[in-house]
Amino acid sequence: MEDEIRNAQLSRKVDESVLIRQMCETPGFKLLKEKFEEKIKKATIILLDMNTPDEEVVKLRQKIHVWTEVTNMLKSLILTGDYAVKIIREENLDVISAPINNGQGE
């Protein structure tokens, strides 16, 4: 029973990973990613300027943090799914390669 639950959880992680990967490959997401990266470049230039007021620096860092957090979450979901696939494959190989004891040779 525990194996069934574990396999269901692994399968769900694989499914999530596939969906996230597909989403990230869409033209709309690529456009969104470009826009965020453009904003981050501009914000970084402003952050590096010594004349930028502290309040503005804090606001810019918060905005950059949001995109970084989203990006890290997407990467994490994809990697989790990749590892789930690896675990499932290894378990299937163990089952396939397990010796079958049919009583011969005893």
Backbone as JSON Lines, residues from 0, in Angstrom:
{"i":0,"aa":"M","n":[0.83,-1.2,0.0],"ca":[0.0,0.0,0.0],"c":[0.87,1.26,0.0]}
{"i":1,"aa":"E","n":[1.93,1.24,0.83],"ca":[2.81,2.4,0.88],"c":[3.5,2.62,-0.45]}
{"i":2,"aa":"D","n":[3.86,1.53,-1.12],"ca":[4.5,1.64,-2.43],"c":[3.57,2.29,-3.44]}
{"i":3,"aa":"E","n":[2.28,1.95,-3.37],"ca":[1.3,2.54,-4.28],"c":[1.18,4.05,-4.05]}
{"i":4,"aa":"I","n":[1.15,4.44,-2.79],"ca":[1.05,5.87,-2.45],"c":[2.3,6.6,-2.93]}
{"i":5,"aa":"R","n":[3.45,6.0,-2.66],"ca":[4.72,6.6,-3.06],"c":[4.8,6.73,-4.59]}
{"i":6,"aa":"N","n":[4.4,5.69,-5.29],"ca":[4.42,5.73,-6.76],"c":[3.45,6.78,-7.3]}
{"i":7,"aa":"A","n":[2.3,6.93,-6.65],"ca":[1.33,7.95,-7.05],"c":[1.92,9.35,-6.85]}
{"i":8,"aa":"Q","n":[2.61,9.53,-5.73],"ca":[3.24,10.83,-5.46],"c":[4.34,11.12,-6.47]}
{"i":9,"aa":"L","n":[5.15,10.11,-6.78],"ca":[6.2,10.29,-7.78],"c":[5.61,10.62,-9.14]}
{"i":10,"aa":"S","n":[4.55,9.92,-9.5],"ca":[3.9,10.17,-10.79],"c":[3.33,11.59,-10.85]}
{"i":11,"aa":"R","n":[2.78,12.05,-9.73],"ca":[2.24,13.42,-9.69],"c":[3.37,14.44,-9.89]}
{"i":12,"aa":"K","n":[4.52,14.18,-9.28],"ca":[5.67,15.08,-9.45],"c":[6.13,15.09,-10.91]}
{"i":13,"aa":"V","n":[6.13,13.93,-11.54],"ca":[6.51,13.85,-12.96],"c":[5.52,14.65,-13.81]}
{"i":14,"aa":"D","n":[4.23,14.48,-13.54],"ca":[3.21,15.21,-14.3],"c":[3.36,16.71,-14.12]}
{"i":15,"aa":"E","n":[3.61,17.16,-12.89],"ca":[3.8,18.59,-12.64],"c":[5.01,19.11,-13.42]}
{"i":16,"aa":"S","n":[6.07,18.34,-13.41],"ca":[7.29,18.73,-14.1],"c":[7.04,18.89,-15.6]}
{"i":17,"aa":"V","n":[6.32,17.95,-16.16],"ca":[6.02,18.0,-17.6],"c":[5.21,19.25,-17.92]}
{"i":18,"aa":"L","n":[4.21,19.53,-17.1],"ca":[3.38,20.71,-17.34],"c":[4.18,22.01,-17.23]}
{"i":19,"aa":"I","n":[5.03,22.1,-16.2],"ca":[5.84,23.31,-16.01],"c":[6.8,23.48,-17.18]}
{"i":20,"aa":"R","n":[7.44,22.38,-17.59],"ca":[8.38,22.42,-18.71],"c":[7.67,22.89,-19.99]}
{"i":21,"aa":"Q","n":[6.48,22.35,-20.23],"ca":[5.71,22.77,-21.4],"c":[5.35,24.24,-21.34]}
{"i":22,"aa":"M","n":[4.94,24.7,-20.16],"ca":[4.6,26.11,-19.99],"c":[5.8,27.01,-20.28]}
{"i":23,"aa":"C","n":[6.97,26.6,-19.78],"ca":[8.17,27.41,-19.95],"c":[8.63,27.48,-21.4]}
{"i":24,"aa":"E","n":[8.19,26.54,-22.21],"ca":[8.58,26.52,-23.62],"c":[7.61,27.28,-24.53]}
{"i":25,"aa":"T","n":[6.53,27.79,-23.96],"ca":[5.56,28.51,-24.78],"c":[6.1,29.89,-25.16]}
{"i":26,"aa":"P","n":[5.69,30.4,-26.32],"ca":[6.14,31.74,-26.73],"c":[5.74,32.82,-25.72]}
{"i":27,"aa":"G","n":[4.58,32.68,-25.12],"ca":[4.13,33.67,-24.14],"c":[5.03,33.71,-22.92]}
{"i":28,"aa":"F","n":[5.42,32.55,-22.42],"ca":[6.3,32.52,-21.25],"c":[7.68,33.06,-21.62]}
{"i":29,"aa":"K","n":[8.17,32.72,-22.79],"ca":[9.48,33.22,-23.22],"c":[9.46,34.74,-23.32]}
{"i":30,"aa":"L","n":[8.35,35.3,-23.81],"ca":[8.19,36.75,-23.88],"c":[8.18,37.35,-22.47]}
{"i":31,"aa":"L","n":[7.43,36.74,-21.58],"ca":[7.37,37.2,-20.2],"c":[8.76,37.16,-19.56]}
{"i":32,"aa":"K","n":[9.49,36.08,-19.79],"ca":[10.84,35.93,-19.24],"c":[11.75,37.04,-19.76]}
{"i":33,"aa":"E","n":[11.67,37.34,-21.06],"ca":[12.49,38.41,-21.64],"c":[12.17,39.75,-21.0]}
{"i":34,"aa":"K","n":[10.88,40.02,-20.78],"ca":[10.47,41.29,-20.17],"c":[11.01,41.41,-18.75]}
{"i":35,"aa":"F","n":[10.92,40.33,-17.98],"ca":[11.44,40.36,-16.62],"c":[12.95,40.55,-16.61]}
{"i":36,"aa":"E","n":[13.65,39.84,-17.49],"ca":[15.11,39.97,-17.54],"c":[15.51,41.39,-17.93]}
{"i":37,"aa":"E","n":[14.74,42.01,-18.82],"ca":[14.99,43.4,-19.22],"c":[14.82,44.33,-18.01]}
{"i":38,"aa":"K","n":[13.74,44.1,-17.25],"ca":[13.5,44.92,-16.06],"c":[14.61,44.73,-15.02]}
{"i":39,"aa":"I","n":[15.08,43.51,-14.88],"ca":[16.13,43.22,-13.91],"c":[17.43,43.92,-14.31]}
{"i":40,"aa":"K","n":[17.73,43.92,-15.61],"ca":[18.94,44.62,-16.07],"c":[18.86,46.11,-15.76]}
{"i":41,"aa":"K","n":[17.7,46.7,-16.05],"ca":[17.52,48.13,-15.76],"c":[17.61,48.4,-14.26]}
{"i":42,"aa":"A","n":[16.98,47.53,-13.48],"ca":[17.0,47.71,-12.03],"c":[18.41,47.55,-11.48]}
{"i":43,"aa":"T","n":[19.17,46.63,-12.04],"ca":[20.55,46.41,-11.59],"c":[21.4,47.65,-11.85]}
{"i":44,"aa":"I","n":[21.2,48.26,-12.99],"ca":[21.94,49.49,-13.31],"c":[21.6,50.58,-12.29]}
{"i":45,"aa":"I","n":[20.32,50.68,-11.97],"ca":[19.9,51.7,-11.0],"c":[20.46,51.36,-9.61]}
{"i":46,"aa":"L","n":[20.45,50.07,-9.26],"ca":[20.98,49.66,-7.94],"c":[22.47,49.97,-7.8]}
{"i":47,"aa":"L","n":[23.2,49.83,-8.89],"ca":[24.64,50.07,-8.85],"c":[24.99,51.56,-8.82]}
{"i":48,"aa":"D","n":[24.03,52.4,-9.15],"ca":[24.25,53.84,-9.12],"c":[24.25,54.32,-7.67]}
{"i":49,"aa":"M","n":[25.35,54.92,-7.28],"ca":[25.5,55.37,-5.89],"c":[24.51,56.47,-5.51]}
{"i":50,"aa":"N","n":[23.93,57.14,-6.49],"ca":[23.01,58.23,-6.21],"c":[21.57,57.76,-6.01]}
{"i":51,"aa":"T","n":[21.32,56.48,-6.13],"ca":[19.96,55.96,-5.97],"c":[19.58,55.98,-4.49]}
{"i":52,"aa":"P","n":[18.43,56.58,-4.18],"ca":[17.99,56.65,-2.77],"c":[17.75,55.25,-2.19]}
{"i":53,"aa":"D","n":[17.96,55.13,-0.91],"ca":[17.81,53.84,-0.24],"c":[16.41,53.25,-0.4]}
{"i":54,"aa":"E","n":[15.38,54.1,-0.35],"ca":[14.01,53.61,-0.49],"c":[13.8,52.95,-1.85]}
{"i":55,"aa":"E","n":[14.36,53.56,-2.87],"ca":[14.22,53.0,-4.22],"c":[15.01,51.69,-4.35]}
{"i":56,"aa":"V","n":[16.15,51.62,-3.71],"ca":[16.96,50.39,-3.72],"c":[16.16,49.25,-3.09]}
{"i":57,"aa":"V","n":[15.51,49.51,-1.97],"ca":[14.72,48.48,-1.28],"c":[13.58,48.01,-2.19]}
{"i":58,"aa":"K","n":[12.87,48.94,-2.82],"ca":[11.76,48.58,-3.71],"c":[12.25,47.75,-4.89]}
{"i":59,"aa":"L","n":[13.36,48.14,-5.47],"ca":[13.9,47.41,-6.62],"c":[14.33,45.99,-6.22]}
{"i":60,"aa":"R","n":[14.95,45.88,-5.07],"ca":[15.37,44.55,-4.59],"c":[14.17,43.64,-4.36]}
{"i":61,"aa":"Q","n":[13.09,44.2,-3.86],"ca":[11.87,43.41,-3.64],"c":[11.32,42.9,-4.98]}
{"i":62,"aa":"K","n":[11.31,43.78,-5.97],"ca":[10.8,43.38,-7.29],"c":[11.68,42.3,-7.92]}
{"i":63,"aa":"I","n":[12.98,42.45,-7.79],"ca":[13.91,41.46,-8.33],"c":[13.74,40.13,-7.59]}
{"i":64,"aa":"H","n":[13.53,40.21,-6.3],"ca":[13.36,39.01,-5.48],"c":[12.16,38.18,-5.94]}
{"i":65,"aa":"V","n":[11.08,38.84,-6.31],"ca":[9.87,38.13,-6.76],"c":[10.19,37.28,-7.99]}
{"i":66,"aa":"W","n":[10.83,37.86,-8.99],"ca":[11.15,37.1,-10.2],"c":[12.13,35.97,-9.87]}
{"i":67,"aa":"T","n":[13.09,36.23,-9.03],"ca":[14.05,35.2,-8.65],"c":[13.34,34.05,-7.94]}
{"i":68,"aa":"E","n":[12.41,34.38,-7.07],"ca":[11.65,33.35,-6.35],"c":[10.81,32.5,-7.32]}
{"i":69,"aa":"V","n":[10.16,33.14,-8.27],"ca":[9.36,32.41,-9.27],"c":[10.26,31.5,-10.1]}
{"i":70,"aa":"T","n":[11.38,32.02,-10.55],"ca":[12.32,31.23,-11.35],"c":[12.84,30.04,-10.56]}
{"i":71,"aa":"N","n":[13.21,30.25,-9.31],"ca":[13.69,29.14,-8.47],"c":[12.61,28.09,-8.25]}
{"i":72,"aa":"M","n":[11.36,28.53,-8.08],"ca":[10.27,27.59,-7.89],"c":[10.06,26.73,-9.14]}
{"i":73,"aa":"L","n":[10.1,27.36,-10.31],"ca":[9.93,26.62,-11.56],"c":[11.06,25.59,-11.74]}
{"i":74,"aa":"K","n":[12.29,26.02,-11.48],"ca":[13.42,25.1,-11.59],"c":[13.27,23.95,-10.62]}
{"i":75,"aa":"S","n":[12.84,24.24,-9.4],"ca":[12.67,23.22,-8.39],"c":[11.62,22.18,-8.8]}
{"i":76,"aa":"L","n":[10.51,22.66,-9.35],"ca":[9.45,21.75,-9.79],"c":[9.94,20.84,-10.92]}
{"i":77,"aa":"I","n":[10.69,21.42,-11.84],"ca":[11.22,20.63,-12.96],"c":[12.23,19.61,-12.46]}
{"i":78,"aa":"L","n":[13.15,20.03,-11.6],"ca":[14.16,19.1,-11.08],"c":[13.54,17.99,-10.24]}
{"i":79,"aa":"T","n":[12.53,18.33,-9.45],"ca":[11.85,17.32,-8.65],"c":[11.22,16.26,-9.54]}
{"i":80,"aa":"G","n":[10.61,16.7,-10.63],"ca":[10.02,15.75,-11.58],"c":[11.09,14.9,-12.25]}
{"i":81,"aa":"D","n":[12.21,15.52,-12.59],"ca":[13.31,14.77,-13.21],"c":[13.83,13.68,-12.27]}
{"i":82,"aa":"Y","n":[13.98,14.02,-10.99],"ca":[14.43,13.04,-10.02],"c":[13.38,11.95,-9.78]}
{"i":83,"aa":"A","n":[12.11,12.34,-9.82],"ca":[11.05,11.34,-9.67],"c":[11.1,10.33,-10.81]}
{"i":84,"aa":"V","n":[11.35,10.82,-12.03],"ca":[11.49,9.91,-13.18],"c":[12.66,8.96,-12.95]}
{"i":85,"aa":"K","n":[13.76,9.5,-12.46],"ca":[14.95,8.67,-12.21],"c":[14.64,7.58,-11.17]}
{"i":86,"aa":"I","n":[13.95,7.94,-10.11],"ca":[13.6,6.97,-9.07],"c":[12.69,5.89,-9.65]}
{"i":87,"aa":"I","n":[11.69,6.3,-10.42],"ca":[10.76,5.34,-11.02],"c":[11.51,4.39,-11.94]}
{"i":88,"aa":"R","n":[12.39,4.91,-12.76],"ca":[13.16,4.06,-13.68],"c":[14.05,3.08,-12.91]}
{"i":89,"aa":"E","n":[14.72,3.57,-11.87],"ca":[15.59,2.69,-11.08],"c":[14.78,1.58,-10.41]}
{"i":90,"aa":"E","n":[13.61,1.92,-9.9],"ca":[12.77,0.9,-9.26],"c":[12.29,-0.12,-10.29]}
{"i":91,"aa":"N","n":[11.95,0.34,-11.48],"ca":[11.5,-0.58,-12.52],"c":[12.64,-1.49,-12.96]}
{"i":92,"aa":"L","n":[13.86,-0.97,-13.03],"ca":[15.0,-1.8,-13.38],"c":[15.26,-2.84,-12.31]}
{"i":93,"aa":"D","n":[15.09,-2.46,-11.05],"ca":[15.28,-3.42,-9.96],"c":[14.28,-4.56,-10.04]}
{"i":94,"aa":"V","n":[13.05,-4.24,-10.38],"ca":[12.0,-5.26,-10.49],"c":[12.28,-6.17,-11.68]}
{"i":95,"aa":"I","n":[12.66,-5.57,-12.8],"ca":[12.92,-6.34,-14.02],"c":[14.14,-7.24,-13.84]}
{"i":96,"aa":"S","n":[15.17,-6.74,-13.2],"ca":[16.41,-7.5,-13.09],"c":[16.47,-8.4,-11.86]}
{"i":97,"aa":"A","n":[15.44,-8.41,-11.05],"ca":[15.42,-9.27,-9.86],"c":[15.37,-10.73,-10.3]}
{"i":98,"aa":"P","n":[16.18,-11.56,-9.68],"ca":[16.18,-12.98,-10.07],"c":[14.85,-13.64,-9.73]}
{"i":99,"aa":"I","n":[14.42,-14.47,-10.63],"ca":[13.16,-15.21,-10.4],"c":[13.53,-16.57,-9.85]}
{"i":100,"aa":"N","n":[13.05,-16.87,-8.7],"ca":[13.35,-18.14,-8.06],"c":[12.2,-19.09,-8.37]}
{"i":101,"aa":"N","n":[12.43,-20.01,-9.29],"ca":[11.37,-20.95,-9.65],"c":[11.64,-22.35,-9.1]}
{"i":102,"aa":"G","n":[12.58,-22.43,-8.16],"ca":[12.83,-23.69,-7.51],"c":[13.87,-24.56,-8.19]}
{"i":103,"aa":"Q","n":[14.35,-24.2,-9.34],"ca":[15.34,-25.0,-10.02],"c":[16.71,-24.79,-9.41]}
{"i":104,"aa":"G","n":[17.51,-25.84,-9.36],"ca":[18.85,-25.72,-8.86],"c":[18.96,-25.77,-7.37]}
{"i":105,"aa":"E","n":[17.87,-26.03,-6.68],"ca":[17.91,-26.11,-5.21],"c":[18.08,-27.53,-4.77]}
